[in-house]
Amino acid sequence: MSPAFHELHWARDIEVSEYLMPSSLEEALAMLAQRQGKARVIAGGTDVVPELRRRDYQAETLVDISRLPDMDGIAQEGGDIVMGPLVTHAQAADSDLIQKKAGALAAGCLAVGSPQIRNVATLGGNLVSGQPAADASVPLLALEAQVTIASGEGERQVPLREFFVSVGETVLDPGREILTQIRFPALGEGQGSSYQRLSKRKALTLPMLVCAVVVSADAAEGVINNAAVALGPVAPVPFRESQTEAFLAGAKASREILVQAAETATAQCTPRDSLLRGSCDYRQEMVKVLVRRGLASALRQAGCTLD
Ligand SMILES: Cc1cc2nc3c(=O)[nH]c(=O)nc-3n(C[C@H](O)[C@H](O)[C@H](O)COP(=O)(O)OP(=O)(O)OC[C@H]3O[C@@H](n4cnc5c(N)ncnc54)[C@H](O)[C@@H]3O)c2cc1C
């Protein structure tokens, strides 16, 4: 291990015997395969380091992927936005492309932690950490994102709807696999998105609730073609509220419809009573507010006027 690793202040209290810096994806995957589940990927380290300190899990080896080439790009390919897993929250929030074609994601990324955290925390890490209210994961779920996962055996594509398993757990095996790409359809004419976040203060705080909405509408007719409503933390994983989505598909866009949609969403959510995040009753009331506000904002972007 590099002697410099021992000099890093955050390396105190962490019992790893190797810190590896691969220079290619192939090398990184081979390092993971050789260590047969005893290694762990580290990207920005903002989750891994506190987790190792808390002894949430153990890793004999850390494989640092932060210097892998071609993993931090944001580009449009045809109708899709394609992002590398090492894109940081600061990069996504600042990107013109993300602001214009995936506004909810830009807003979610801007809400993360503090500038210091946003500058190093990656979108890949946010997804793989599998937290139900993660500020990039929830909008990516509403945007119908899919991820590419690579291992020594090859690659697979997984829609985010099938990616999250439980709190802190996804279908990705963190000791053997690497998330290599995030892809979702770019929003265009007749579409809009919004990100709403309820927290006790603006920076460095756990969200009590987050809500990401993406809509497609026929503005001339005032009809909602379809809507995606993602919420957190109201279940063990970032949550798509399918009953509200079904209720809105084909509905006339009006304030009354948004109130009914918000009631439907609340009926499906059972947030836990939490000392940190508020009571179930309070958060159920606030689901109504965030869903209604999110839909109204996204529909206005899609060109609809609400009477
Ligand atoms: C002070 C503080 C404030 C925070 N505030 C927020 C907040 O407001 N909102 C929020 O959502 N989060 C917040 N977080 C959590 C954290 O910053 C995010 O989840 C972040 O996106 C994690 O990314 P990372 O690059 O640091 O991941 P890491 O810590 O490097 O890794 C996280 C997990 O993902 C795995 N991993 C990382 N990249 C890959 C990959 N490409 N392929 C496979 N596995 C991978 C790691 O093995 C690990 O299991 C905060 C954290 C701190 C310390």
The ligand as an SDF file (V2000), in Angstrom:
LIG
                    3D

 53 58  0  0  0  0  0  0  0  0999 V2000
  -21.6160   15.3490    5.1770 C   0  0  0  0  0  0  0  0  0  0  0  0
  -22.3920   14.5350    4.1670 C   0  0  0  0  0  0  0  0  0  0  0  0
  -23.5550   15.0710    3.6190 C   0  0  0  0  0  0  0  0  0  0  0  0
  -24.2790   14.3330    2.6840 C   0  0  0  0  0  0  0  0  0  0  0  0
  -25.4200   14.8900    2.1610 N   0  0  0  0  0  0  0  0  0  0  0  0
  -26.1290   14.1850    1.2690 C   0  0  0  0  0  0  0  0  0  0  0  0
  -27.3290   14.7500    0.7050 C   0  0  0  0  0  0  0  0  0  0  0  0
  -27.7260   15.8710    1.0180 O   0  0  0  0  0  0  0  0  0  0  0  0
  -28.0130   13.9980   -0.2100 N   0  0  0  0  0  0  0  0  0  0  0  0
  -27.5950   12.7570   -0.6010 C   0  0  0  0  0  0  0  0  0  0  0  0
  -28.2450   12.1390   -1.4400 O   0  0  0  0  0  0  0  0  0  0  0  0
  -26.4660   12.2030   -0.0790 N   0  0  0  0  0  0  0  0  0  0  0  0
  -25.7360   12.8680    0.8360 C   0  0  0  0  0  0  0  0  0  0  0  0
  -24.6100   12.3130    1.3910 N   0  0  0  0  0  0  0  0  0  0  0  0
  -24.2360   10.9560    1.0170 C   0  0  0  0  0  0  0  0  0  0  0  0
  -23.1780   10.8410   -0.1120 C   0  0  0  0  0  0  0  0  0  0  0  0
  -22.4720   12.0380   -0.2910 O   0  0  0  0  0  0  0  0  0  0  0  0
  -23.8110   10.4360   -1.4380 C   0  0  0  0  0  0  0  0  0  0  0  0
  -24.5420    9.2430   -1.3320 O   0  0  0  0  0  0  0  0  0  0  0  0
  -22.7560   10.3150   -2.5420 C   0  0  0  0  0  0  0  0  0  0  0  0
  -23.3840   10.4290   -3.7720 O   0  0  0  0  0  0  0  0  0  0  0  0
  -21.9350    9.0390   -2.5260 C   0  0  0  0  0  0  0  0  0  0  0  0
  -21.0290    9.1150   -3.6260 O   0  0  0  0  0  0  0  0  0  0  0  0
  -19.4740    8.8240   -3.4500 P   0  0  0  0  0  0  0  0  0  0  0  0
  -18.8250    9.0070   -4.7610 O   0  0  0  0  0  0  0  0  0  0  0  0
  -18.8960    9.5780   -2.3180 O   0  0  0  0  0  0  0  0  0  0  0  0
  -19.5640    7.2740   -3.1030 O   0  0  0  0  0  0  0  0  0  0  0  0
  -18.5710    6.3520   -2.2540 P   0  0  0  0  0  0  0  0  0  0  0  0
  -18.6320    6.7180   -0.8130 O   0  0  0  0  0  0  0  0  0  0  0  0
  -17.2250    6.3050   -2.8850 O   0  0  0  0  0  0  0  0  0  0  0  0
  -19.3160    4.9530   -2.5020 O   0  0  0  0  0  0  0  0  0  0  0  0
  -20.6340    4.7450   -2.0460 C   0  0  0  0  0  0  0  0  0  0  0  0
  -21.0400    3.3000   -2.3390 C   0  0  0  0  0  0  0  0  0  0  0  0
  -21.1060    3.0740   -3.7270 O   0  0  0  0  0  0  0  0  0  0  0  0
  -20.1210    2.1310   -4.1580 C   0  0  0  0  0  0  0  0  0  0  0  0
  -19.6720    2.6710   -5.4350 N   0  0  0  0  0  0  0  0  0  0  0  0
  -19.3470    3.9620   -5.7030 C   0  0  0  0  0  0  0  0  0  0  0  0
  -19.2080    4.1370   -7.0310 N   0  0  0  0  0  0  0  0  0  0  0  0
  -19.4090    2.9220   -7.5940 C   0  0  0  0  0  0  0  0  0  0  0  0
  -19.4210    2.4480   -8.9460 C   0  0  0  0  0  0  0  0  0  0  0  0
  -19.2140    3.2580   -9.9970 N   0  0  0  0  0  0  0  0  0  0  0  0
  -19.6550    1.1350   -9.1650 N   0  0  0  0  0  0  0  0  0  0  0  0
  -19.8900    0.2920   -8.1140 C   0  0  0  0  0  0  0  0  0  0  0  0
  -19.9290    0.6810   -6.8320 N   0  0  0  0  0  0  0  0  0  0  0  0
  -19.7020    1.9930   -6.5840 C   0  0  0  0  0  0  0  0  0  0  0  0
  -19.1260    2.0180   -3.0360 C   0  0  0  0  0  0  0  0  0  0  0  0
  -18.5140    0.7570   -2.9730 O   0  0  0  0  0  0  0  0  0  0  0  0
  -20.0420    2.2580   -1.8400 C   0  0  0  0  0  0  0  0  0  0  0  0
  -20.7760    1.0910   -1.5710 O   0  0  0  0  0  0  0  0  0  0  0  0
  -23.8320   13.0310    2.3060 C   0  0  0  0  0  0  0  0  0  0  0  0
  -22.6420   12.5120    2.8530 C   0  0  0  0  0  0  0  0  0  0  0  0
  -21.9240   13.2450    3.7650 C   0  0  0  0  0  0  0  0  0  0  0  0
  -20.6590   12.6690    4.3330 C   0  0  0  0  0  0  0  0  0  0  0  0
  1  2  1  0
  2  3  1  0
  2 52  2  0
  3  4  2  0
  4  5  1  0
  4 50  1  0
  5  6  2  0
  6  7  1  0
  6 13  1  0
  7  8  2  0
  7  9  1  0
  9 10  1  0
 10 11  2  0
 10 12  1  0
 12 13  2  0
 13 14  1  0
 14 15  1  0
 14 50  1  0
 15 16  1  0
 16 17  1  0
 16 18  1  0
 18 19  1  0
 18 20  1  0
 20 21  1  0
 20 22  1  0
 22 23  1  0
 23 24  1  0
 24 25  2  0
 24 26  1  0
 24 27  1  0
 27 28  1  0
 28 29  2  0
 28 30  1  0
 28 31  1  0
 31 32  1  0
 32 33  1  0
 33 34  1  0
 33 48  1  0
 34 35  1  0
 35 36  1  0
 35 46  1  0
 36 37  1  0
 36 45  1  0
 37 38  2  0
 38 39  1  0
 39 40  1  0
 39 45  2  0
 40 41  1  0
 40 42  2  0
 42 43  1  0
 43 44  2  0
 44 45  1  0
 46 47  1  0
 46 48  1  0
 48 49  1  0
 50 51  2  0
 51 52  1  0
 52 53  1  0
M  END
$$$$
